[in-house]
Amino acid sequence: MSFEIPTISYNGVIRQITVGKEPNCVTVGGESCYPFYLFEGAMPHLPRIAMEVYDAPPEDWPQAALEPFADVVHDPAAWAQKCVGSYGAEMIALQLASTDPNAQDTPAEKAVEVTKKVAAAINVPLIVWGSGNLEKDKEVLRMISERCAEETLLLGPVEEGSYKALGAASLAYQHTIAASTPIDVNLAKQLNILLGNLGVPDDRIIIDPTVGALGYGLEFCYSVMERDRMAALTQEDERLQFPIVCNLGKEVWKIKETRLSEEEAPLLGDPLKRGVLLEAMTALLFLLAGGDIVIMRHPDAIQLVRGLMNELMGEGV
């Protein structure tokens, strides 16, 4: 008697969301099965990798992360061009770290100027990510929404304390938003309900579940994303049937294991390989948990993840 692999019947489907403007937009989502479970359903769109670009030269990056971009860190537009031209970035994630009041407190007008320059320099979709300071992000992202209306951006993080202002901006200027909640399925669902009640169309919402690095909370983040996908696909929870974005690069490269030199930690091996492998493993695990967009930093880690995705899709065998 032949053996038949038991399968699950999925009643739900993840919405397909298009990010960016024609003719360079990309579509994510559309899964009718758990991530890469191609024997049970379909993944019509391969997850996308966005590369980080910062609005000001990073001051605290380890040398391994800084080296590929050392010649362009003073020019965000040139940095973005290098990511696309040299490393094949499918999307660019502009991190507005300098706008943080606890950092340089760069004014919103300056953030708009940088966003416009980066958008003009690339032919791939642009993600614009605030500093994480709620009040400053409301001011900055709202102004960017208005003054960069023609760019069709993905804006984040949009939190419970900012969803009214930034949801209204999304409605007015037709940007997509990353609905951000602190590692909790119920909070993610609630924020999506609030955005829907505000009138934000479902095709402009992507979930940001908040993520951590390997060894620094990844296990909890993974389980939350896993439960998110279970509810969306097997319980048909419409308020969780959205693609997921994972802003992981900055989380990985701030942990101590990516910063220690070989002299400080000889048993951990080469710092470059160590950081690259930590980022690649973190990204792969979030892809297996349901990530549709992963925001990464190091080109070597990205190359590894692309190869692993191709193998999972059956293209490497």
C-alpha positions, 0 to 999 in steps of 0.5 A, a space after each residue: 500500500 502506498 503512503 500518502 502524506 497527510 495534508 491540511 485543508 486551508 480555507 483562508 488566503 492571505 491578501 495580495 498587496 501591491 507596493 510601489 508605483 507602476 511600472 516598478 511595483 511588487 506584489 506580496 502575499 497571496 499564500 493559500 498554505 503555510 510558508 513553503 508548504 507547496 504540497 498543500 497550497 500555493 505561494 504565488 509570490 516569492 517573499 521580497 528582500 528589502 535592503 536598508 538605507 539610513 538617512 544619516 551615516 551610522 555611528 554604531 555599526 560594526 565594521 563587518 556591516 559598514 564595510 560594503 557601504 563605506 563609500 556611500 553612507 554619507 549620501 542616502 541616494 547613492 547608498 540606495 543606488 548601490 543596493 539596487 545596482 550592485 546587490 540587486 535590492 528588490 526594495 529599499 527601506 529608508 530608515 529615518 533613524 536621525 529623526 529620533 528626538 533622542 538622536 539627532 532630532 532631524 526635522 520633518 522637512 529634512 526627512 522629506 528632502 531625503 525621502 524625495 532624493 532616495 525615491 528619485 534615485 531608484 526604480 524599486 519600491 520604497 519603504 520609509 520607516 520612522 525612528 520608533 518615537 511615536 510623536 515624532 513619527 506621526 509628524 514625520 510620516 504624515 508630512 512625507 505622506 503629503 509631500 511624496 504623494 506621487 511615490 506610493 510608499 510603504 510607511 511604518 511603523 503605524 501604531 495604535 497611538 498614530 493610526 488615526 493620523 497616519 491612516 488618514 494620510 494613507 487614505 488621502 495619499 494612497 500609501 500602504 502602511 505597516 501596522 505595528 504592534 508589540 509581538 501579540 496576535 490579538 493586538 495585531 488583529 485589533 489594530 487592523 480592525 481599527 484601521 478598517 473602521 477608519 476606512 483604510 482599504 485592506 489592500 493598503 495594510 501590511 502587518 508588522 508584528 515586531 521582531 527580534 534577532 536570533 537568540 534575542 527573542 526570535 522564538 517568541 516572535 516566531 510563535 506569534 507570527 506562526 499563530 497569526 498565519 494559523 488564524 488567517 489560513 485555518 480559522 479564516 480570520 479576515 483581520 489577520 489575512 495580511 502579508 507580514 513585514 519583518 524589519 530585522 536587519 537593525 535588530 540583528 546587527 545591534 546584538 553583542 555577538 555581531 559586535 565582538 571582535 575575534 580578539 574579544 571572543 575567539 571562540 565565536 570565530 570570524 566576526 564577518 561570517 558570524 554577523 552574516 550567518 546570524 542575519 541570514 538565519 534570523 531572516 530564514 526563520 521569519 520567512 518560515 514563520 510567514 514573513 512576506 517582506 524581510 528588511 535586511 542589511 548585509 549583501 552576503 546574508 541576503 545572497 544566502 537567503 535568496 539561495 535558501 528561498 530558491 531551494 525551498 521553492 524547488 528551484 535549487 534541486 
